[in-house]
Amino acid sequence: MRNETLDLPRRMLMGPGPSEVHPRVLAALSRPTLGHLDPAFVRLMDDIVHRLRTTFQTNNQLTFPVSAPGSAGMECCFVNLLEPGDSVIVCINGVFGMRMKENVERCGATPIVVEDAWGTAVDPAKLRAALKANPAVKTVAFVHAETSTGVQSDAAALCAVAREFGALTIVDTVTSLGGIDVNVGAWEADAVYSGSQKCLSCPPGLSPVTFSERAAARVKERRTKVQSWFLDLSLVMGYWGDGKGGGRTYHHTAPVNALYGLHEALLMLHEEGLEQAWRRHSLTHRALVAGVEAMGLKMKVDAAVRLPQLNLVEIPEGADDATIRRRLLNEFNLEIGSGLGIWAGKVWRIGLLGQSATPAYVLACLTALEAVLHASGARITAGRAYAAAHAVLNS
Ligand SMILES: *Cc1c(COP(=O)(O)O)cnc(C)c1O
């Protein structure tokens, strides 16, 4: 151990998260730390809640960032809405649906799995059939943007089916919020969580959540205590406020500086405009796909269900997964993601999340990938990707 500051590299973050953090957000993190009940900080908290409602497109009173990463937002939704003995439908089409099922079991509830193949969206017709067959189900959970497969499911349709059967919905929007349309109000979704380090482009460690009045009522009617003290909404809201202007009391010490960062990132998103941010993700995605295909590489999932912000590219013959990623990191300071689960070693996951979704990043990524693949003898077509992407960006 030496008494010196560690020298860390500066990377281009184009994996499945964390994404690039803008210098404005990094600067915000270094503002003077305030007490977590200081009136000036409380004003900032109010503004964060207001901006989260705008971002989720909801008027839900119960909206705030959980002081922990996306998985804690997930857990917050499950432990508050579920009680032991409940039957819960979990839609699984990738890794994060599997994590939801794990949460259901740890709540002492019974998961009923509606499974769709990796690379396909959750099928609303299968969900309807499962709800018909299991009338006791009170809750349906699904992932809007499955980061392990780069697939988008139809959240509006899935929430509508659940509502037909009087079930509440738990929706994972960790990778979707800020990158594509997340409309909690129009969907009438009930418990929705996200994460700071994907399309919101903050450092990891915060999980915005929002709960409908139906979800809030469900929590009030619980027969049993929420198993987690830290995530118990009835306690946390004593600090974040119930939206009705009640006094705030200590629950846990909020990560004050991290919240400065989230506030600045939301401010930047709203300066740009939600729709414009979605258009930027879509444009950079189309440019990336054009470049990837010009190299002769294949996108893994169908264009109809692809997430613009999370791109799965098949690893070509003659290319070694780990070697290529290591060379991108060491020679270009560029991080892309590896495949997860059944697709480990078969695909790369290229993230265009938040501030990483820029023309310069797309062009740099394509150029670096092409150079490294070509140099390592993989079978690709060199010399065309840049022009193909450029044409899309300037169309
Ligand atoms: C990243 C991610 C999570 C987990 O978030 P952490 O911040 O890593 O805990 C959950 N769901 C999805 C879809 C994700 O992409």
The ligand as a MOL file (V3000), in Angstrom:
LIG
                    3D

  0  0  0     0  0            999 V3000
M  V30 BEGIN CTAB
M  V30 COUNTS 15 15 0 0 0
M  V30 BEGIN ATOM
M  V30 1 C -28.6720 -2.9750 -14.9780 0
M  V30 2 C -30.0160 -3.5830 -14.8240 0
M  V30 3 C -30.5520 -3.9330 -13.5690 0
M  V30 4 C -29.7590 -3.8820 -12.3010 0
M  V30 5 O -29.2570 -2.6360 -12.0080 0
M  V30 6 P -27.9620 -2.5350 -11.0290 0
M  V30 7 O -27.7790 -1.0470 -10.9500 0
M  V30 8 O -26.8640 -3.2390 -11.7500 0
M  V30 9 O -28.3120 -3.1570 -9.7560 0
M  V30 10 C -31.8450 -4.4140 -13.5160 0
M  V30 11 N -32.5830 -4.5680 -14.6300 0
M  V30 12 C -32.0960 -4.2680 -15.8550 0
M  V30 13 C -32.9660 -4.4740 -17.0560 0
M  V30 14 C -30.8040 -3.7720 -15.9830 0
M  V30 15 O -30.3210 -3.4770 -17.1920 0
M  V30 END ATOM
M  V30 BEGIN BOND
M  V30 1 1 1 2
M  V30 2 1 2 3
M  V30 3 2 2 14
M  V30 4 1 3 4
M  V30 5 2 3 10
M  V30 6 1 4 5
M  V30 7 1 5 6
M  V30 8 2 6 7
M  V30 9 1 6 8
M  V30 10 1 6 9
M  V30 11 1 10 11
M  V30 12 2 11 12
M  V30 13 1 12 13
M  V30 14 1 12 14
M  V30 15 1 14 15
M  V30 END BOND
M  V30 END CTAB
M  END
